[in-house]
């Protein structure tokens, strides 16, 4: 079996939650103040779509998804957590996650969230995925730690954009 991505199952959520990367576990606690095994099922339940990244033997090595934000259909929150095993599959993960960007943007043209400033792996991944870092927030979440707000706007095809009018008012 080749590493890949599939829709997440409750078993995947539990397996990943039990074995999170320390930076991901720290980020969840910093935001919520709660243990990951309590937070992740709720996060998945609130998501429009959630995927599992899996390794060679089908073992779950990460989860990511997109949640609706507020009552605005144009905006979604993206999130991701991984186990240390993800580091065995960097190229598969990078390529597959980039392939899912159009799917994520089919739900919401604008996706955003906040990343713990200490989570350098996720910051590098977000930059590689084409996200823009908007601002550093000095005190965010339950632990009031520094977080970085990020966003990505769905790219528009040239044919989708209306042409400027040649008429003058």
ChimeraX attribute file (.defattr): number of C-alpha atoms within 10 A of each C-alpha:
attribute: neighborCount
match mode: 1-to-1
recipient: residues
	/A:1	8
	/A:2	11
	/A:3	20
	/A:4	19
	/A:5	22
	/A:6	13
	/A:7	13
	/A:8	20
	/A:9	15
	/A:10	11
	/A:11	10
	/A:12	20
	/A:13	24
	/A:14	16
	/A:15	17
	/A:16	24
	/A:17	25
	/A:18	13
	/A:19	19
	/A:20	20
	/A:21	19
	/A:22	13
	/A:23	19
	/A:24	24
	/A:25	20
	/A:26	17
	/A:27	23
	/A:28	22
	/A:29	17
	/A:30	19
	/A:31	18
	/A:32	13
	/A:33	14
	/A:34	13
	/A:35	13
	/A:36	25
	/A:37	18
	/A:38	11
	/A:39	15
	/A:40	19
	/A:41	15
	/A:42	11
	/A:43	17
	/A:44	22
	/A:45	12
	/A:46	15
	/A:47	19
	/A:48	14
	/A:49	18
	/A:50	23
	/A:51	22
	/A:52	25
	/A:53	28
	/A:54	25
	/A:55	21
	/A:56	12
	/A:57	9
	/A:58	15
	/A:59	15
	/A:60	29
	/A:61	30
	/A:62	28
	/A:63	26
	/A:64	21
	/A:65	22
	/A:66	26
	/A:67	23
	/A:68	19
	/A:69	18
	/A:70	10
	/A:71	7
	/A:72	9
	/A:73	12
	/A:74	16
	/A:75	22
	/A:76	25
	/A:77	20
	/A:78	23
	/A:79	20
	/A:80	15
	/A:81	25
	/A:82	24
	/A:83	22
	/A:84	15
	/A:85	17
	/A:86	19
	/A:87	11
	/A:88	13
	/A:89	17
	/A:90	10
	/A:91	11
	/A:92	17
	/A:93	21
	/A:94	13
	/A:95	12
	/A:96	14
	/A:97	17
	/A:98	13
	/A:99	11
	/A:100	13
	/A:101	15
	/A:102	13
	/A:103	11
	/A:104	22
	/A:105	19
	/A:106	12
	/A:107	18
	/A:108	22
	/A:109	17
	/A:110	19
	/A:111	25
	/A:112	23
	/A:113	17
	/A:114	22
	/A:115	26
	/A:116	24
	/A:117	17
	/A:118	16
	/A:119	15
	/A:120	12
	/A:121	10
	/A:122	19
	/A:123	18
	/A:124	11
	/A:125	13
	/A:126	17
	/A:127	12
	/A:128	11
	/A:129	15
	/A:130	13
	/A:131	17
	/A:132	14
	/A:133	18
	/A:134	12
	/A:135	11
	/A:136	16
	/A:137	16
	/A:138	11
	/A:139	11
	/A:140	17
	/A:141	17
	/A:142	13
	/A:143	13
	/A:144	12
	/A:145	16
	/A:146	18
	/A:147	23
	/A:148	18
	/A:149	17
	/A:150	20
	/A:151	20
	/A:152	20
	/A:153	16
	/A:154	15
	/A:155	10
	/A:156	9
	/A:157	7
	/A:158	8
	/A:159	7
	/A:160	7
	/A:161	8
	/A:162	7
	/A:163	8
	/A:164	6
	/A:165	7
	/A:166	6
	/A:167	5
	/A:168	4
	/A:169	4
